[in-house]
Amino acid sequence: MIVKVTYPHMGYMWICVKAMLEYLGVDVVLPPPSSKKTLSFGVKHAPEFACMPLKLNLGNFMEAAELGADTIVMAGGCGPCRFGYYAQVEHAILEDLGYKYQLVVLEPPEKHIGELLGKIRHITGNRSWRQVIRGVRFGYHKAQAVDELEKMAYYMRPREITAGETDLALNRALKEIIAVKAPEELPAAREKAAQIMRAVPLDRQRKVVRVGLVGEIYTLLDPFANQDIERKLGRMGVEVDRSIHLSEWINDHLFLGLAKNMRSSKLAKQKALAYLGHFVGGHGMETVGNTVLYAEQGFDGVIQLLPFTCMPEIVAQSILPKVSADLGIPTMTLIVDEQSGDAGVVTRLEAFVDLLMRKKEIREGSVKCTVI
């Protein structure tokens, strides 16, 4: 039986998952980009105090069903974070609403990758192990390519000479990666995409502030969920660094750290132990540990992003003031839900960035303080 597979949006994750599944001959139904309409579907049918990721996932699946999707592929999880049972909750809600979805949950492998590959092999009609591994590697390498382009954009946005040029270049560069249909075509596409980004004129002498973004992975990776915070900060003269990228998460949690040249969450977890001595679910420990790392690396500030009611990040939020006081790095927490407004987010970001810029100028001696 031919199935039509869909999966939720989370930033640019769709690019690598679509590449992997289509390479393995799966019929993919991509939900429309997350929007207010998507969120309204989720808000209407999800539990009131469920976090925004669940509501957006639910909306994604409802919109994908209208396009003919009949099978959901969803990541699983374990531990205190409620994400571990979101796939089942979402599936139950959809069944109550009359949607006829088959659910396939890809649980993170505990000891080896065989369980994950077995689920993927089931979705793809029992293709050979060799084909499945090649497909997974293809998707992973696309994730790496996308992450590289995003990192280039972080550096470029606050330094671009013409406003908006970086985002135009990023969209063109991403199209080069998206268009690749086979692994052997990807290296040339990555080079062409990098050339597109490097062609943007920059003022490399411009003074900028550097801000680390920490928090819950969905809110960090998804521009709709986080109110496009990376672009907003870039336009304010901020070079951002996101503590989690998709390819790094894949390597840590699905490949169990097999790729040794990737940034790992292990160091952040070690740094967190001085403030948080045990696992609290989600990325709570990484939020604390990465804040410590950003302070040690000389960043000017840290912004924590989380969806309303996210338990692991609420724990981390309560600890960040202590980290900030000990290490002298300003922190701000931004909580998002369906009530979040663009104007309020911009006002808070502008105030925080203004504080960071003023502090940086004083520290570097370019502003003289007057004592009254």
C-alpha positions in Angstrom: 0.0 0.0 0.0 1.3 3.4 -0.9 1.3 5.8 2.0 1.4 9.6 2.0 3.7 10.7 4.8 3.6 14.0 6.6 5.5 15.4 9.6 5.4 18.7 11.6 7.3 21.8 10.7 10.2 22.9 12.9 12.2 25.5 11.2 14.0 24.1 8.2 13.7 20.5 9.4 11.4 19.8 6.5 14.2 20.2 4.0 16.3 17.3 5.3 13.3 15.0 6.2 11.8 15.5 2.8 15.1 14.8 1.1 15.6 11.6 3.1 12.1 10.2 2.5 11.8 11.1 -1.2 15.3 9.6 -1.8 13.8 6.4 -0.4 10.8 6.6 -2.6 8.2 7.8 0.0 5.3 10.0 -1.1 5.7 13.1 1.1 2.9 15.6 1.8 4.5 18.8 3.2 2.1 20.8 5.4 1.8 24.5 4.5 4.2 26.7 6.4 3.1 27.3 10.0 0.8 30.4 10.2 -1.9 32.0 12.4 -4.4 29.7 10.7 -2.2 26.6 11.7 -2.0 27.8 15.3 -5.8 28.6 15.4 -6.5 24.9 14.5 -4.3 23.7 17.3 -5.5 26.2 19.9 -9.1 25.2 19.1 -8.6 21.4 19.6 -5.6 21.0 21.9 -5.7 21.1 25.7 -5.6 24.6 27.0 -2.3 24.4 28.9 -0.5 22.4 26.2 2.6 24.2 24.9 2.7 25.9 21.6 4.7 23.1 19.8 1.8 20.7 20.4 -0.7 23.2 19.1 1.3 23.9 16.0 2.0 20.2 15.3 -1.7 19.5 15.5 -2.5 22.3 13.1 0.2 21.1 10.7 -1.4 17.6 10.7 -4.9 19.0 10.1 -3.7 21.1 7.2 -1.7 18.1 5.7 -4.8 15.9 5.9 -6.5 18.3 3.5 -3.7 17.7 1.1 -4.1 13.9 1.2 -1.6 12.8 4.0 -2.5 9.6 5.7 0.6 8.7 7.8 2.3 10.8 10.5 6.0 10.5 11.2 6.8 12.0 14.6 9.8 12.0 16.9 9.4 10.6 20.4 11.2 11.2 23.6 11.6 10.2 27.2 12.0 11.9 30.6 10.2 14.7 32.4 9.5 16.7 29.3 5.9 16.2 28.1 7.1 16.0 24.5 7.5 12.2 25.0 3.8 11.6 24.7 2.8 14.4 22.3 2.6 12.1 19.3 0.1 9.9 21.1 -1.9 12.9 22.4 -2.0 14.5 18.9 -3.0 11.2 17.3 -5.8 10.7 19.8 -7.2 14.2 19.2 -7.0 13.7 15.4 -8.9 10.4 15.7 -11.6 12.1 17.8 -11.9 14.7 15.0 -12.4 12.0 12.4 -8.9 12.0 10.8 -7.7 8.6 9.7 -4.0 8.8 10.3 -1.5 6.0 10.8 1.1 7.0 13.4 4.8 6.2 13.2 6.9 7.4 16.2 10.7 7.6 15.8 12.0 7.1 19.3 15.6 8.2 20.1 17.8 5.0 20.1 19.2 4.2 23.6 22.0 1.9 22.7 22.2 1.6 18.9 20.6 3.1 15.8 19.0 -0.1 14.6 15.5 0.7 16.1 15.4 4.1 14.3 16.6 2.6 11.0 14.0 -0.2 11.4 11.1 2.3 11.7 12.4 4.2 8.7 12.7 1.0 6.7 9.1 0.2 7.6 7.9 3.6 6.3 9.9 3.1 3.0 8.4 -0.3 2.2 11.2 -2.5 3.6 14.0 -1.1 1.4 17.4 -2.5 1.9 19.5 -1.5 4.9 22.0 0.0 2.6 19.4 2.2 0.9 18.0 3.3 4.3 21.4 4.3 5.6 22.2 6.2 2.4 18.9 8.0 2.7 19.5 9.0 6.4 23.0 10.2 5.6 21.6 12.3 2.7 19.0 14.0 5.0 21.7 14.6 7.6 24.1 16.2 5.2 21.3 18.5 4.0 20.7 19.5 7.6 24.4 20.3 7.9 24.3 22.4 4.7 21.3 24.3 6.0 22.9 24.9 9.4 26.0 26.2 7.7 24.0 28.8 5.7 22.1 29.9 8.8 25.4 30.4 10.7 26.7 32.6 7.8 23.5 34.6 8.0 24.0 35.2 11.8 27.3 36.9 11.1 26.1 38.8 8.0 22.8 40.3 9.1 24.2 43.0 11.5 27.0 43.8 9.1 25.1 44.0 5.7 25.4 47.3 3.9 22.0 47.1 2.3 19.2 46.0 4.7 17.6 42.7 3.7 20.3 41.5 1.4 21.3 38.7 3.7 17.8 37.2 3.8 17.4 37.5 0.1 20.7 35.6 -0.4 19.8 33.0 2.2 16.5 32.2 0.4 18.4 31.8 -2.9 21.1 29.7 -1.2 18.5 27.4 0.5 16.8 26.8 -2.9 20.1 25.4 -4.2 20.2 22.9 -1.3 16.4 22.0 -1.6 16.8 21.3 -5.3 19.4 18.5 -4.8 17.9 15.1 -5.4 20.9 12.8 -4.9 23.8 12.7 -2.5 26.5 13.1 -5.2 25.0 16.5 -6.2 25.1 18.0 -2.7 28.8 19.1 -2.5 28.5 21.3 -5.6 25.2 22.8 -4.4 26.8 23.6 -1.0 29.6 25.5 -2.6 27.3 27.4 -4.9 25.0 28.3 -1.9 28.1 29.5 0.0 29.1 31.6 -2.9 25.7 33.3 -3.0 26.0 34.2 0.7 29.6 35.4 0.3 28.5 37.8 -2.5 26.6 40.0 0.0 28.5 43.2 0.6 29.4 43.6 4.3 30.9 46.3 6.6 33.2 44.0 8.6 34.4 46.9 10.8 30.9 47.7 12.1 30.6 47.2 15.8 28.0 44.7 16.8 26.9 42.9 20.0 26.8 39.2 20.3 23.9 37.4 21.9 23.5 33.6 22.5 20.1 32.1 22.1 19.2 29.2 24.4 16.1 27.4 25.3 13.6 24.8 24.1 14.5 23.3 20.7 11.3 23.9 18.9 11.0 27.5 19.9 14.7 28.0 19.0 14.5 26.4 15.6 11.1 27.6 14.4 10.8 31.2 13.1 7.0 31.3 13.4 7.1 30.2 17.0 9.9 32.6 18.1 8.5 35.6 16.2 11.5 35.5 13.7 13.8 36.6 16.5 17.0 35.9 14.6 16.1 38.4 11.8 14.8 40.9 14.3 18.0 40.9 16.3 20.1 41.0 13.1 18.4 44.2 12.0 19.1 45.7 15.5 22.8 45.1 15.0 23.1 41.8 16.9 25.1 38.8 15.8 23.3 35.8 17.2 24.5 32.3 18.0 21.9 29.6 18.4 22.9 27.0 21.0 21.1 24.2 19.1 21.2 23.4 15.4 19.3 20.5 13.8 22.4 18.6 12.6 23.9 18.8 16.0 20.7 17.5 17.7 20.6 14.7 15.1 24.2 13.7 15.9 23.7 13.9 19.7 20.4 12.1 19.9 20.0 9.9 16.9 23.6 9.1 15.9 24.7 9.1 19.5 27.7 11.4 18.8 29.2 9.3 16.0 30.2 12.5 14.1 33.1 13.8 16.1 33.5 17.1 14.3 30.2 18.4 15.5 29.4 20.7 18.5 28.0 18.4 21.3 25.6 19.1 24.2 27.9 17.2 26.5 30.1 20.2 27.4 27.0 22.3 28.1 25.6 19.6 30.4 28.9 19.5 32.3 28.9 23.3 32.7 25.3 23.1 34.0 26.3 20.8 36.9 27.5 23.7 39.0 23.9 25.1 39.1 21.7 22.2 38.2 22.7 18.8 39.4 20.3 16.5 37.6 18.4 16.0 34.4 15.1 18.0 34.3 13.9 16.9 30.8 14.0 18.7 27.4 16.9 21.0 27.1 16.8 22.5 30.6 20.4 21.5 31.5 21.7 22.7 28.1 20.0 26.1 28.6 21.9 26.6 31.9 25.2 25.2 30.6 25.1 27.1 27.3 24.5 30.3 29.2 27.7 29.6 31.2 29.6 28.8 27.9 28.4 32.0 26.3 29.6 34.0 29.3 33.0 32.3 29.1 33.2 33.0 25.4 32.7 36.7 25.9 29.2 37.1 24.5 27.4 40.3 25.5 24.1 38.7 26.5 21.9 35.6 26.4 18.2 35.3 25.5 16.2 32.2 26.7 13.3 31.2 24.5 10.5 28.9 25.7 6.9 28.1 25.0 4.4 28.9 27.8 4.2 26.1 30.4 7.4 24.3 29.3 8.5 22.6 32.5 12.2 22.0 31.9 12.7 25.6 30.7 10.8 27.0 33.7 13.4 25.2 35.9 16.2 26.7 33.9 14.6 30.1 34.0 14.7 30.1 37.8 18.4 29.4 37.7 19.6 31.9 35.1 19.5 35.0 37.4 22.1 33.2 39.6 24.3 32.4 36.5 23.9 36.0 35.3 25.0 37.4 38.7 27.9 35.0 39.1 29.3 35.5 35.5 28.2 39.1 34.8 26.3 38.2 31.6 22.8 39.9 31.1 20.0 37.4 30.4 16.4 37.8 29.2 13.7 35.2 29.0 11.1 35.4 26.3 8.0 33.2 26.7 5.8 32.7 23.7 2.3 31.3 23.2 -0.7 32.1 20.9 -1.2 35.4 22.7 2.3 36.7 21.9 2.3 39.9 19.8 5.0 41.2 17.5 5.1 44.7 18.9 5.6 43.5 22.5 8.5 41.2 21.4 10.2 44.0 19.5 9.9 46.4 22.4 11.5 44.0 24.8 14.3 43.1 22.4 15.1 46.8 21.6 15.4 47.5 25.3 17.6 44.5 26.0 19.8 45.3 23.0 20.1 48.9 24.0 21.3 47.8 27.4 23.9 45.5 25.9 25.2 48.1 23.5 25.5 50.7 26.3 27.3 48.2 28.5 29.7 47.2 25.7 30.5 50.9 25.0 31.2 51.5 28.7 33.4 48.4 29.0 35.4 49.3 25.9 35.9 52.9 27.1 34.0 54.6 24.2 31.5 56.2 26.6 32.5 58.2 29.7 30.3 57.7 32.7 29.4 60.7 34.7 28.8 60.3 38.5 26.2 62.7 39.8 
